[in-house]
């Protein structure tokens, strides 16, 4: 009799969980960035979108600036599910995330706009484990260049086409990446994430 009562209680709790609207509210894992990279030269265009990743316009784009700003400017929100920045300036660098009216948030990603001459095309979102990754080192005004690639302080090699390719991405490939071009300097540093595609996710995460 006690077992039956326990099963009934568990079933009721499960039904409450399933009809809870929060379980159906899709939480964006990260904002969507177009073009899909974390580094930009000044005067380029970049858009940050929360609606496309969540399927809802209830999420708005938020930013925390990297540089020291007046208190009223430390946190910026667009009051919009997406924003377009054109032209982009160094002051647009910072952490971007999605947030809804109840205060639920996505993870944040760090966008860097540089006034330097070199950037590294690091994808904004984590790469699937086992997937294919191409990192390109770009020198402003040049289509082809020779570049050195680094991860977490280790030299990964010199590429004469300025392209580093990883054919079978693993968790060991996650880390802080940058590149260097002789005579032009280093790119900013950006963190590459790797997502374990077999990891289970909770229905009501977030």
MDTraj code that builds the backbone (N, CA, C; nanometers):
import mdtraj as md
import numpy as np

residues = "UNK UNK UNK UNK UNK UNK UNK UNK UNK UNK UNK UNK UNK UNK UNK UNK UNK UNK UNK UNK UNK UNK UNK UNK UNK UNK UNK UNK UNK UNK UNK UNK UNK UNK UNK UNK UNK UNK UNK UNK UNK UNK UNK UNK UNK UNK UNK UNK UNK UNK UNK UNK UNK UNK UNK UNK UNK UNK UNK UNK UNK UNK UNK UNK UNK UNK UNK UNK UNK UNK UNK UNK UNK UNK UNK UNK UNK UNK UNK UNK UNK UNK UNK UNK UNK UNK UNK UNK UNK UNK UNK UNK UNK UNK UNK UNK UNK UNK UNK UNK UNK UNK UNK UNK UNK UNK UNK UNK UNK UNK UNK UNK UNK UNK UNK UNK UNK UNK UNK UNK UNK UNK UNK UNK UNK UNK UNK UNK UNK UNK UNK UNK UNK UNK UNK UNK UNK UNK UNK UNK UNK UNK UNK UNK UNK UNK UNK UNK UNK UNK UNK UNK UNK UNK UNK UNK UNK UNK UNK UNK UNK UNK UNK UNK UNK UNK UNK UNK UNK UNK UNK UNK UNK UNK UNK UNK UNK UNK UNK UNK UNK UNK UNK UNK UNK UNK UNK UNK UNK UNK UNK UNK UNK UNK UNK UNK UNK UNK UNK UNK UNK UNK UNK UNK UNK UNK".split()
xyz = np.array([
    [0.0830, -0.1203, 0.0000],
    [0.0000, 0.0000, 0.0000],
    [0.0868, 0.1258, 0.0000],
    [0.1939, 0.1215, 0.0811],
    [0.2829, 0.2349, 0.0869],
    [0.3558, 0.2551, -0.0459],
    [0.3895, 0.1425, -0.1125],
    [0.4570, 0.1512, -0.2415],
    [0.3662, 0.2172, -0.3441],
    [0.2367, 0.1801, -0.3426],
    [0.1402, 0.2395, -0.4354],
    [0.1277, 0.3898, -0.4130],
    [0.1207, 0.4309, -0.2869],
    [0.1104, 0.5733, -0.2551],
    [0.2346, 0.6490, -0.3007],
    [0.3499, 0.5868, -0.2831],
    [0.4741, 0.6506, -0.3249],
    [0.4778, 0.6680, -0.4766],
    [0.4366, 0.5653, -0.5492],
    [0.4343, 0.5724, -0.6957],
    [0.3389, 0.6815, -0.7420],
    [0.2223, 0.6925, -0.6747],
    [0.1248, 0.7948, -0.7115],
    [0.1832, 0.9352, -0.6899],
    [0.2521, 0.9533, -0.5770],
    [0.3142, 1.0829, -0.5475],
    [0.4185, 1.1197, -0.6520],
    [0.4997, 1.0219, -0.6903],
    [0.6030, 1.0462, -0.7912],
    [0.5415, 1.0813, -0.9259],
    [0.4315, 1.0158, -0.9602],
    [0.3640, 1.0433, -1.0867],
    [0.3063, 1.1848, -1.0880],
    [0.2490, 1.2272, -0.9763],
    [0.1933, 1.3623, -0.9663],
    [0.3037, 1.4657, -0.9818],
    [0.4166, 1.4430, -0.9145],
    [0.5284, 1.5371, -0.9241],
    [0.5821, 1.5443, -1.0665],
    [0.5843, 1.4296, -1.1351],
    [0.6312, 1.4268, -1.2728],
    [0.5373, 1.5047, -1.3634],
    [0.4057, 1.4891, -1.3421],
    [0.3084, 1.5621, -1.4231],
    [0.3189, 1.7123, -1.4005],
    [0.3402, 1.7528, -1.2754],
    [0.3579, 1.8952, -1.2456],
    [0.4798, 1.9493, -1.3180],
    [0.5861, 1.8684, -1.3200],
    [0.7087, 1.9099, -1.3869],
    [0.6865, 1.9255, -1.5365],
    [0.6109, 1.8326, -1.5949],
    [0.5896, 1.8345, -1.7390],
    [0.5016, 1.9496, -1.7843],
    [0.4071, 1.9892, -1.6994],
    [0.3185, 2.0984, -1.7399],
    [0.3723, 2.2342, -1.6971],
    [0.4841, 2.2342, -1.6248],
    [0.5450, 2.3608, -1.5855],
    [0.5932, 2.4323, -1.7111],
    [0.5431, 2.5490, -1.7415],
    [0.5822, 2.6184, -1.8643],
    [0.7298, 2.6498, -1.8715],
    [0.7973, 2.6563, -1.7574],
    [0.9401, 2.6837, -1.7608],
    [1.0162, 2.5722, -1.8298],
    [0.9579, 2.4501, -1.8290],
    [1.0246, 2.3387, -1.8936],
    [1.0205, 2.3505, -2.0452],
    [0.9245, 2.4267, -2.0967],
    [0.9103, 2.4410, -2.2402],
    [0.9753, 2.5687, -2.2901],
    [1.0190, 2.6540, -2.1995],
    [1.0843, 2.7780, -2.2403],
    [1.2284, 2.7465, -2.2768],
    [1.2592, 2.7488, -2.4048],
    [1.3920, 2.7126, -2.4497],
    [1.4922, 2.8200, -2.4118],
    [1.5924, 2.7801, -2.3386],
    [1.6953, 2.8723, -2.2915],
    [1.8103, 2.8709, -2.3900],
    [1.8428, 2.9853, -2.4497],
    [1.9539, 2.9857, -2.5439],
    [2.0840, 2.9547, -2.4727],
    [2.1622, 2.8619, -2.5290],
    [2.2898, 2.8279, -2.4677],
    [2.3866, 2.9442, -2.4791],
    [2.3831, 3.0125, -2.5927],
    [2.4687, 3.1270, -2.6198],
    [2.4000, 3.2165, -2.7215],
    [2.4341, 3.3442, -2.7238],
    [2.3855, 3.4277, -2.8329],
    [2.4444, 3.3781, -2.9653],
    [2.3779, 3.4101, -3.0738],
    [2.4291, 3.3779, -3.2069],
    [2.5001, 3.5021, -3.2611],
    [2.6204, 3.4829, -3.3126],
    [2.6992, 3.5938, -3.3653],
    [2.7175, 3.5758, -3.5156],
    [2.6948, 3.6812, -3.5902],
    [2.7167, 3.6805, -3.7342],
    [2.8043, 3.7999, -3.7709],
    [2.9160, 3.7771, -3.8447],
    [2.9728, 3.6476, -3.8829],
    [3.0094, 3.5645, -3.7597],
    [3.0176, 3.4337, -3.7780],
    [3.0370, 3.3414, -3.6669],
    [3.1833, 3.3397, -3.6222],
    [3.2222, 3.4413, -3.5492],
    [3.3567, 3.4489, -3.4925],
    [3.3564, 3.5442, -3.3735],
    [3.4657, 3.5398, -3.2975],
    [3.4750, 3.6192, -3.1756],
    [3.5615, 3.7432, -3.1910],
    [3.6362, 3.7528, -3.3019],
    [3.7274, 3.8655, -3.3208],
    [3.6919, 3.9438, -3.4472],
    [3.7027, 4.0768, -3.4371],
    [3.6678, 4.1636, -3.5489],
    [3.7651, 4.2802, -3.5553],
    [3.7911, 4.3251, -3.6786],
    [3.8626, 4.4502, -3.6960],
    [3.7647, 4.5652, -3.6722],
    [3.8185, 4.6785, -3.6303],
    [3.7349, 4.7979, -3.6223],
    [3.6768, 4.8301, -3.7600],
    [3.5567, 4.8834, -3.7592],
    [3.4807, 4.9247, -3.8776],
    [3.4140, 4.8080, -3.9508],
    [3.4321, 4.6853, -3.9006],
    [3.3551, 4.5729, -3.9543],
    [3.2140, 4.5768, -3.8961],
    [3.1266, 4.4915, -3.9483],
    [2.9899, 4.4791, -3.8976],
    [2.9751, 4.3477, -3.8218],
    [2.8976, 4.3513, -3.7138],
    [2.8707, 4.2304, -3.6365],
    [2.7282, 4.2384, -3.5830],
    [2.6595, 4.1264, -3.5814],
    [2.5261, 4.1204, -3.5218],
    [2.5230, 4.0125, -3.4146],
    [2.4475, 4.0392, -3.3094],
    [2.4306, 3.9461, -3.1979],
    [2.2818, 3.9192, -3.1830],
    [2.2450, 3.7910, -3.1824],
    [2.1032, 3.7546, -3.1869],
    [2.0694, 3.6540, -3.0777],
    [1.9614, 3.6812, -3.0048],
    [1.9120, 3.5875, -2.9031],
    [1.7866, 3.5143, -2.9488],
    [1.7085, 3.5758, -3.0371],
    [1.5816, 3.5168, -3.0792],
    [1.6029, 3.3908, -3.1608],
    [1.7021, 3.3916, -3.2492],
    [1.7226, 3.2778, -3.3375],
    [1.7667, 3.1544, -3.2618],
    [1.8475, 3.1742, -3.1564],
    [1.8978, 3.0596, -3.0809],
    [1.7953, 3.0049, -2.9831],
    [1.6966, 3.0868, -2.9434],
    [1.5985, 3.0419, -2.8443],
    [1.4606, 3.0185, -2.9042],
    [1.4357, 3.0730, -3.0239],
    [1.3044, 3.0611, -3.0848],
    [1.2021, 3.1529, -3.0222],
    [1.2479, 3.2513, -2.9454],
    [1.1573, 3.3413, -2.8763],
    [1.2116, 3.4827, -2.8805],
    [1.1206, 3.5792, -2.8874],
    [1.1616, 3.7199, -2.8846],
    [1.1601, 3.7749, -2.7423],
    [1.1382, 3.6882, -2.6420],
    [1.1362, 3.7324, -2.5027],
    [1.2767, 3.7549, -2.4486],
    [1.3775, 3.7051, -2.5188],
    [1.5151, 3.7215, -2.4752],
    [1.5744, 3.8471, -2.5363],
    [1.6558, 3.9191, -2.4595],
    [1.7197, 4.0393, -2.5113],
    [1.8708, 4.0296, -2.4950],
    [1.9397, 4.1026, -2.5783],
    [2.0853, 4.0999, -2.5781],
    [2.1395, 4.1877, -2.4656],
    [2.2345, 4.1348, -2.3893],
    [2.2979, 4.2094, -2.2814],
    [2.4482, 4.2110, -2.3053],
    [2.5137, 4.3134, -2.2503],
    [2.6581, 4.3236, -2.2660],
    [2.7211, 4.3812, -2.1405],
    [2.8373, 4.3270, -2.1058],
    [2.9225, 4.3854, -2.0023],
    [3.0523, 4.4259, -2.0705],
    [3.0837, 4.5547, -2.0675],
    [3.1998, 4.6038, -2.1390],
    [3.3292, 4.5661, -2.0692],
    [3.4326, 4.5423, -2.1500],
    [3.5635, 4.5074, -2.0943],
    [3.6331, 4.6279, -2.0348],
    [3.6188, 4.7413, -2.1003],
    [3.6916, 4.8595, -2.0584],
    [3.6205, 4.9297, -1.9432],
    [3.6964, 5.0084, -1.8678],
    [3.6397, 5.0844, -1.7573],
    [3.5472, 5.1929, -1.8114],
    [3.4250, 5.1936, -1.7646],
    [3.3249, 5.2885, -1.8104],
    [3.2561, 5.3495, -1.6888],
    [3.1861, 5.4609, -1.7046],
    [3.1041, 5.5129, -1.5942],
    [3.0051, 5.4069, -1.5465],
    [2.9647, 5.4161, -1.4218],
    [2.8769, 5.3137, -1.3647],
    [2.7521, 5.2917, -1.4494],
    [2.6963, 5.3974, -1.4998],
    [2.5728, 5.3824, -1.5757],
    [2.5959, 5.3111, -1.7086],
    [2.7211, 5.2917, -1.7496],
    [2.7493, 5.2296, -1.8783],
    [2.8109, 5.0909, -1.8653],
    [2.8283, 5.0437, -1.7424],
    [2.8940, 4.9139, -1.7264],
    [2.8091, 4.8013, -1.7834],
    [2.6794, 4.8142, -1.7691],
    [2.5909, 4.7130, -1.8265],
    [2.5009, 4.7786, -1.9288],
    [2.4921, 4.7140, -2.0411],
    [2.4184, 4.7695, -2.1530],
    [2.3207, 4.6645, -2.1999],
    [2.1961, 4.7030, -2.2236],
    [2.1042, 4.6074, -2.2839],
    [2.0320, 4.6761, -2.3968],
    [2.0043, 4.5997, -2.4995],
    [1.9458, 4.6557, -2.6201],
    [1.7941, 4.6640, -2.6122],
    [1.7350, 4.5967, -2.5104],
    [1.5895, 4.5822, -2.5023],
    [1.5354, 4.5204, -2.6308],
    [1.6185, 4.4420, -2.6956],
    [1.5836, 4.3828, -2.8242],
    [1.6428, 4.2426, -2.8318],
    [1.5755, 4.1501, -2.9030],
    [1.6299, 4.0149, -2.9160],
    [1.7513, 4.0069, -3.0071],
    [1.7813, 4.1137, -3.0810],
    [1.8988, 4.1129, -3.1671],
    [1.9490, 4.2557, -3.1867],
    [2.0794, 4.2685, -3.2087],
    [2.1385, 4.3996, -3.2336],
    [2.2381, 4.3876, -3.3482],
    [2.2517, 4.4955, -3.4244],
    [2.3522, 4.5039, -3.5302],
    [2.4455, 4.6194, -3.4975],
    [2.5748, 4.5936, -3.5039],
    [2.6749, 4.6948, -3.4726],
    [2.7513, 4.7279, -3.6003],
    [2.7356, 4.8485, -3.6481],
    [2.8041, 4.8910, -3.7707],
    [2.8225, 5.0421, -3.7701],
    [2.9461, 5.0857, -3.7753],
    [3.0687, 5.0050, -3.7689],
    [3.1018, 4.9677, -3.6248],
    [3.1788, 4.8610, -3.6083],
    [3.2207, 4.8182, -3.4751],
    [3.3481, 4.8918, -3.4343],
    [3.3559, 4.9250, -3.3057],
    [3.4750, 4.9905, -3.2522],
    [3.5282, 4.9090, -3.1341],
    [3.6485, 4.9429, -3.0921],
    [3.7115, 4.8718, -2.9809],
    [3.6233, 4.8753, -2.8563],
    [3.5490, 4.9835, -2.8384],
    [3.4616, 4.9971, -2.7215],
    [3.3441, 4.8997, -2.7237],
    [3.3180, 4.8359, -2.8378],
    [3.2114, 4.7365, -2.8464],
    [3.2550, 4.5998, -2.7955],
    [3.3836, 4.5876, -2.7600],
    [3.4325, 4.4622, -2.7031],
    [3.3662, 4.4365, -2.5685],
    [3.3465, 4.3102, -2.5359],
    [3.2894, 4.2778, -2.4055],
    [3.2209, 4.1430, -2.4052],
    [3.1592, 4.1106, -2.2928],
    [3.0835, 3.9864, -2.2794],
    [2.9393, 4.0108, -2.3207],
    [2.8873, 3.9236, -2.4034],
    [2.7494, 3.9317, -2.4503],
    [2.6747, 3.8054, -2.4075],
    [2.5494, 3.8250, -2.3655],
    [2.4664, 3.7109, -2.3289],
    [2.3201, 3.7457, -2.3524],
    [2.2342, 3.6461, -2.3339],
    [2.0898, 3.6652, -2.3490],
    [2.0240, 3.6616, -2.2111],
    [1.9203, 3.7431, -2.1947],
    [1.8515, 3.7508, -2.0660],
    [1.7039, 3.7789, -2.0906],
    [1.6170, 3.7180, -2.0092],
    [1.4741, 3.7453, -2.0235],
    [1.4247, 3.8328, -1.9097],
    [1.2960, 3.8650, -1.9118],
    [1.2399, 3.9590, -1.8136],
    [1.2467, 3.9044, -1.6716],
    [1.2501, 3.7708, -1.6558],
    [1.2567, 3.7104, -1.5235],
    [1.3992, 3.7015, -1.4701],
    [1.4962, 3.7389, -1.5530],
    [1.6343, 3.7360, -1.5075],
    [1.7096, 3.6093, -1.5426],
    [1.6447, 3.5158, -1.6152],
    [1.7157, 3.3962, -1.6598],
    [1.8173, 3.4369, -1.7664],
    [1.9328, 3.3740, -1.7639],
    [2.0392, 3.4126, -1.8559],
    [2.0980, 3.2930, -1.9287],
    [2.1524, 3.3205, -2.0449],
    [2.2305, 3.2212, -2.1163],
    [2.3751, 3.2295, -2.0686],
    [2.4584, 3.1429, -2.1212],
    [2.6013, 3.1594, -2.0990],
    [2.6474, 3.2836, -2.1755],
    [2.7635, 3.3340, -2.1407],
    [2.8165, 3.4540, -2.2055],
    [2.9305, 3.4170, -2.2994],
    [2.9499, 3.4983, -2.4016],
    [3.0662, 3.4839, -2.4880],
    [3.1369, 3.6191, -2.4978],
    [3.2650, 3.6152, -2.5259],
    [3.3468, 3.7356, -2.5250],
    [3.3844, 3.7757, -2.6671],
    [3.3342, 3.8908, -2.7112],
    [3.3637, 3.9440, -2.8438],
    [3.4718, 4.0507, -2.8310],
    [3.5723, 4.0432, -2.9194],
    [3.6810, 4.1400, -2.9181],
    [3.6859, 4.2147, -3.0509],
    [3.6809, 4.3463, -3.0431],
    [3.7006, 4.4323, -3.1599],
    [3.8356, 4.5003, -3.1410],
    [3.9259, 4.4826, -3.2377],
    [4.0616, 4.5335, -3.2216],
    [4.0946, 4.6417, -3.3231],
    [4.1782, 4.7347, -3.2800],
    [4.2306, 4.8344, -3.3723],
    [4.3670, 4.7915, -3.4259],
    [4.4046, 4.6656, -3.3972],
    [4.5301, 4.6107, -3.4472],
    [4.5180, 4.5603, -3.5900],
    [4.6214, 4.4890, -3.6352],
    [4.6291, 4.4457, -3.7747],
    [4.6033, 4.2968, -3.7948],
    [4.5867, 4.2212, -3.6845],
    [4.5737, 4.0761, -3.6956],
    [4.4566, 4.0276, -3.6110],
    [4.3757, 3.9381, -3.6677],
    [4.2716, 3.8699, -3.5912],
    [4.2754, 3.7212, -3.6235],
    [4.2178, 3.6417, -3.5356],
    [4.2051, 3.4976, -3.5554],
    [4.0578, 3.4624, -3.5613],
    [4.0178, 3.3907, -3.6648],
    [3.8778, 3.3505, -3.6789],
    [3.8476, 3.2329, -3.5854],
    [3.8078, 3.2641, -3.4641],
    [3.7668, 3.1627, -3.3669],
    [3.6143, 3.1581, -3.3650],
    [3.5514, 3.0419, -3.3873],
    [3.4048, 3.0360, -3.3888],
    [3.3448, 3.0794, -3.2557],
    [3.2319, 3.1492, -3.2638],
    [3.1696, 3.2037, -3.1434],
    [3.1141, 3.0940, -3.0536],
    [3.0612, 2.9897, -3.1146],
    [3.0013, 2.8814, -3.0357],
    [3.0953, 2.7630, -3.0241],
    [3.0807, 2.6821, -2.9194],
    [3.1664, 2.5644, -2.9055],
    [3.1540, 2.4712, -3.0257],
    [3.2647, 2.4073, -3.0591],
    [3.2689, 2.3129, -3.1700],
    [3.2312, 2.1747, -3.1176],
    [3.1553, 2.0999, -3.1975],
    [3.1160, 1.9647, -3.1574],
    [3.2383, 1.8735, -3.1526],
    [3.2468, 1.7942, -3.0474],
    [3.3533, 1.6958, -3.0366],
    [3.3445, 1.5989, -3.1540],
    [3.4578, 1.5738, -3.2181],
    [3.4601, 1.4875, -3.3350],
    [3.4386, 1.5614, -3.4654],
    [3.4126, 1.6909, -3.4555],
    [3.3850, 1.7712, -3.5744],
    [3.5116, 1.8224, -3.6414],
    [3.4923, 1.9123, -3.7365],
    [3.6009, 1.9675, -3.8186],
    [3.6155, 2.1153, -3.7850],
    [3.7386, 2.1590, -3.7634],
    [3.7642, 2.2970, -3.7230],
    [3.8706, 2.3593, -3.8127],
    [3.8434, 2.4811, -3.8609],
    [3.9417, 2.5578, -3.9368],
    [3.9578, 2.6943, -3.8706],
    [4.0795, 2.7249, -3.8293],
    [4.1116, 2.8547, -3.7716],
    [4.1965, 2.9319, -3.8724],
    [4.1535, 3.0540, -3.9044],
    [4.2257, 3.1355, -4.0014],
    [4.2821, 3.2598, -3.9338],
    [4.4093, 3.2845, -3.9582],
    [4.4733, 3.4054, -3.9099],
    [4.4663, 3.5086, -4.0217],
    [4.4123, 3.6246, -3.9898],
    [4.3894, 3.7263, -4.0921],
    [4.4672, 3.8538, -4.0607],
    [4.5418, 3.8987, -4.1610],
    [4.6117, 4.0264, -4.1510],
    [4.5332, 4.1285, -4.2330],
    [4.5050, 4.2422, -4.1738],
    [4.4237, 4.3431, -4.2400],
    [4.4849, 4.3824, -4.3748],
    [4.4019, 4.3753, -4.4789],
    [4.4453, 4.4166, -4.6111],
    [4.5216, 4.3112, -4.6885],
    [4.5374, 4.1896, -4.6322],
    [4.6111, 4.0828, -4.7003],
    [4.5264, 3.9557, -4.7059],
    [4.5215, 3.8936, -4.8234],
    [4.4466, 3.7697, -4.8394],
    [4.5280, 3.6490, -4.7931],
    [4.6603, 3.6543, -4.8136],
    [4.7459, 3.5423, -4.7765],
    [4.8623, 3.5934, -4.6926],
    [4.8982, 3.5145, -4.5918],
    [5.0091, 3.5522, -4.5056],
    [5.0619, 3.4284, -4.4354],
    [5.1783, 3.4390, -4.3760],
    [5.2368, 3.3306, -4.2971],
    [5.2081, 3.3602, -4.1499],
    [5.1602, 3.2601, -4.0787],
    [5.1185, 3.2840, -3.9400],
    [5.1614, 3.1704, -3.8487],
    [5.1905, 3.2071, -3.7255],
    [5.2166, 3.1100, -3.6192],
    [5.0929, 3.1012, -3.5307],
    [5.0589, 2.9777, -3.4893],
    [4.9387, 2.9548, -3.4091],
    [4.9770, 2.9075, -3.2687],
    [4.8973, 2.9529, -3.1699],
    [4.9249, 2.9199, -3.0304],
    [4.7958, 2.8796, -2.9587],
    [4.8119, 2.7892, -2.8614],
    [4.7010, 2.7533, -2.7721],
    [4.7555, 2.7417, -2.6301],
    [4.6979, 2.8219, -2.5405],
    [4.7386, 2.8185, -2.3992],
    [4.8902, 2.8316, -2.3835],
    [4.9527, 2.9142, -2.4664],
    [5.0963, 2.9384, -2.4547],
    [5.1835, 2.8424, -2.5328],
    [5.1261, 2.7354, -2.5887],
    [5.2044, 2.6386, -2.6657],
    [5.1997, 2.6733, -2.8146],
    [5.3147, 2.6632, -2.8809],
    [5.3228, 2.6908, -3.0237],
    [5.2724, 2.5690, -3.1010],
    [5.1683, 2.5874, -3.1793],
    [5.1083, 2.4764, -3.2532],
    [5.1694, 2.4588, -3.3913],
    [5.2484, 2.5563, -3.4356],
    [5.3136, 2.5429, -3.5643],
    [5.2987, 2.6668, -3.6497],
    [5.3758, 2.6683, -3.7567],
    [5.3716, 2.7766, -3.8546],
    [5.2971, 2.7285, -3.9779],
    [5.2053, 2.8097, -4.0270],
    [5.1269, 2.7730, -4.1448],
    [5.1479, 2.8793, -4.2529],
    [5.1866, 2.8320, -4.3708],
    [5.2166, 2.9252, -4.4792],
    [5.0912, 2.9710, -4.5528],
    [4.9792, 2.9109, -4.5198],
    [4.8510, 2.9588, -4.5732],
    [4.7669, 3.0244, -4.4647],
    [4.8286, 3.0462, -4.3468],
    [4.7620, 3.1111, -4.2327],
    [4.6366, 3.0373, -4.1881],
    [4.6330, 2.9057, -4.2090],
    [4.5153, 2.8255, -4.1749],
    [4.5555, 2.7050, -4.0919],
    [4.4928, 2.6893, -3.9760],
    [4.5149, 2.5742, -3.8899],
    [4.3904, 2.4867, -3.8937],
    [4.4079, 2.3592, -3.9325],
    [4.2950, 2.2674, -3.9467],
    [4.3033, 2.1551, -3.8452],
    [4.1923, 2.1289, -3.7779],
    [4.1806, 2.0160, -3.6851],
    [4.0685, 1.9276, -3.7387],
    [4.1017, 1.8052, -3.7781],
    [4.0039, 1.7195, -3.8454],
    [3.9158, 1.6402, -3.7492],
    [3.9630, 1.6134, -3.6302],
    [3.8847, 1.5361, -3.5340],
    [3.8941, 1.6055, -3.3985],
    [3.8047, 1.7007, -3.3750],
    [3.8120, 1.7842, -3.2557],
    [3.7855, 1.7014, -3.1299],
    [3.8675, 1.7224, -3.0282],
    [3.8478, 1.6578, -2.8985],
    [3.8478, 1.7641, -2.7900],
    [3.8157, 1.7240, -2.6686],
    [3.8126, 1.8183, -2.5576],
    [3.9499, 1.8795, -2.5319],
    [4.0558, 1.8090, -2.5725],
    [4.1912, 1.8606, -2.5539],
    [4.2182, 1.9818, -2.6427],
    [4.1362, 2.0015, -2.7452],
    [4.1552, 2.1146, -2.8357],
    [4.0947, 2.2439, -2.7806],
    [4.0190, 2.2362, -2.6734],
    [3.9640, 2.3566, -2.6116],
    [4.0766, 2.4371, -2.5488],
    [4.0617, 2.5691, -2.5492],
    [4.1640, 2.6515, -2.4871],
    [4.1675, 2.7915, -2.5424],
    [4.2698, 2.8660, -2.5022],
    [4.2858, 3.0053, -2.5420],
    [4.3785, 3.0110, -2.6638],
    [4.3236, 3.0602, -2.7762],
    [4.3965, 3.0609, -2.9024],
    [4.4332, 3.2025, -2.9454],
    [4.5449, 3.2130, -3.0145],
    [4.5809, 3.3365, -3.0843],
    [4.6803, 3.3024, -3.1951],
    [4.7056, 3.3992, -3.2807],
    [4.8023, 3.3796, -3.3880],
    [4.8931, 3.5008, -3.3964],
    [5.0026, 3.4842, -3.4673],
    [5.1013, 3.5907, -3.4789],
    [5.1510, 3.5996, -3.6226],
    [5.1633, 3.7220, -3.6724],
    [5.2158, 3.7463, -3.8067],
    [5.3384, 3.8349, -3.7937],
    [5.4493, 3.7906, -3.8494],
    [5.5732, 3.8658, -3.8401],
    [5.5567, 4.0054, -3.8995],
    [5.5942, 4.1050, -3.8220],
    [5.5865, 4.2421, -3.8677],
    [5.4519, 4.3081, -3.8439],
    [5.3508, 4.2286, -3.8076],
    [5.2161, 4.2835, -3.7854],
    [5.1687, 4.2639, -3.6423],
    [5.2307, 4.1689, -3.5689],
    [5.1939, 4.1486, -3.4297],
    [5.1029, 4.0294, -3.4072],
    [5.0475, 4.0238, -3.2869],
    [4.9600, 3.9134, -3.2453],
    [4.8140, 3.9521, -3.2604],
    [4.7322, 3.8500, -3.2773],
    [4.5871, 3.8700, -3.2702],
    [4.5459, 3.8776, -3.1247],
    [4.4239, 3.9216, -3.0954],
    [4.3716, 3.9057, -2.9588],
    [4.3629, 3.7577, -2.9230],
    [4.3394, 3.7291, -2.7982],
    [4.3232, 3.5911, -2.7521],
    [4.1754, 3.5618, -2.7306],
    [4.1311, 3.4493, -2.7820],
    [3.9914, 3.4085, -2.7662],
    [3.9850, 3.2617, -2.7270],
    [3.8843, 3.2292, -2.6456],
    [3.8714, 3.0923, -2.5969],
    [3.7819, 3.0093, -2.6884],
    [3.8350, 2.8970, -2.7319],
    [3.7586, 2.8016, -2.8123],
    [3.6966, 2.6973, -2.7211],
    [3.5659, 2.6791, -2.7318],
    [3.4973, 2.5773, -2.6537],
    [3.4726, 2.4531, -2.7364],
    [3.4712, 2.3378, -2.6710],
    [3.4398, 2.2101, -2.7352],
    [3.3250, 2.1469, -2.6600],
    [3.2189, 2.1100, -2.7328],
    [3.0994, 2.0549, -2.6714],
    [3.0969, 1.9039, -2.6886],
    [3.0747, 1.8338, -2.5778],
    [3.0610, 1.6887, -2.5806],
    [2.9206, 1.6551, -2.6287],
    [2.9082, 1.6028, -2.7493],
    [2.7775, 1.5805, -2.8090],
    [2.6993, 1.4678, -2.7431],
    [2.7663, 1.3851, -2.6601],
    [2.6962, 1.2756, -2.5933],
    [2.6499, 1.3131, -2.4538],
    [2.6849, 1.4342, -2.4099],
    [2.6450, 1.4758, -2.2744],
    [2.4948, 1.4929, -2.2665],
    [2.4335, 1.4405, -2.1638],
    [2.2893, 1.4545, -2.1456],
    [2.2570, 1.5930, -2.0922],
    [2.1447, 1.6456, -2.1368],
    [2.1010, 1.7769, -2.0892],
    [1.9671, 1.7643, -2.0174],
    [1.9464, 1.8464, -1.9150],
    [1.8224, 1.8446, -1.8381],
    [1.7104, 1.9134, -1.9134],
    [1.5894, 1.8615, -1.9024],
    [1.4729, 1.9193, -1.9695],
    [1.4460, 2.0609, -1.9217],
    [1.4660, 2.0846, -1.7940],
    [1.4357, 2.2159, -1.7378],
    [1.5632, 2.2872, -1.6968],
    [1.6703, 2.2781, -1.7752],
    [1.7946, 2.3455, -1.7421],
    [1.7756, 2.4949, -1.7507],
    [1.8563, 2.5667, -1.6747],
    [1.8554, 2.7115, -1.6821],
    [1.7801, 2.7768, -1.5714],
])
top = md.Topology()
chain = top.add_chain()
for i, resn in enumerate(residues, 1):
    res = top.add_residue(resn, chain, resSeq=i)
    for name in ("N", "CA", "C"):
        top.add_atom(name, md.element.get_by_symbol(name[0]), res)
traj = md.Trajectory(xyz[None], top)
